[in-house]
């Protein structure tokens, strides 16, 4: 995709790791697991295992991205 097609994408330039780090910093693993009930957030969570799962599971990544977009901006940046 070109920069022109990404201009309207609010996630443009944000890596999955940056997104996940922001969510964990804001909510913590326990609250994150309550908001998105996936095993990588509720059972021995780690950034590495969560990234691996989210990269190969589109429906879970969509939920995480949606939660990130709803998160207050002051903590996301």
N, C-alpha and C positions, 0 to 999 in steps of 0.2 A: 504494500500500500504506500502511496505517496503521502507527503506531508499535507497536501490539499485534502485527501480523503480522510486523514486523521484529525483535521482541524476541529471537527465537532465531537471527537471522542474524548470524554473526560478522563479516560484512563491512559491516554497517549503519553508515553514517556515514563510511565510508572511500571516498574517490574513487579512480578508476582511476589517476589521476596519483600520489596518495599511495602507493598500493599499488606501482606501478612504481618510484617513487623509492626506496622501502624495499628492494625487491628488488635494484635496481642498487647501492645503498649497501652492502648485505650481501654480495652475490655478485660484483658487477662484471659488465660486459657479457659478457666471455668465458665465465665460469662459467655465467651465465644462459643463454647460447646453447648451452652443453653440456647443460644440464638441460632446456631447452625449445628444440628445434631448429627455430626459425622464422627466416626471413631477416632480419626487422627487428631481431633480436638478434645475428645473426652477420655481417652485411655493412653496414658503415658505420652502426652503431646510433646512434639518438638517441631521446630521450624523445618528441619531437614525432612522428616517423615511427612509433614503436612504438604510441603512443596512437591514432593514426589507424587503424593496422592492427587493433589489438585492439578498437576500438569497432565495427568492421564485420565482425569475424570471431569469432563466438561460441565455436567450438571452441578457438581460441587463448586467448581471454579466460578460459575455464574452466580451462585448464591453468595460466595465470598465477595465477589466484585460488587454485587448489589448492596451488601451490607457496608462495604467500604464507601460506596457513593452516598449512603444515608448517614454515615458517621459525620459528626460535626467537623467542619473544615479546620478549625484551629488546632485540632490534634492530628489531623491527617497530613499536614504539611511539615 
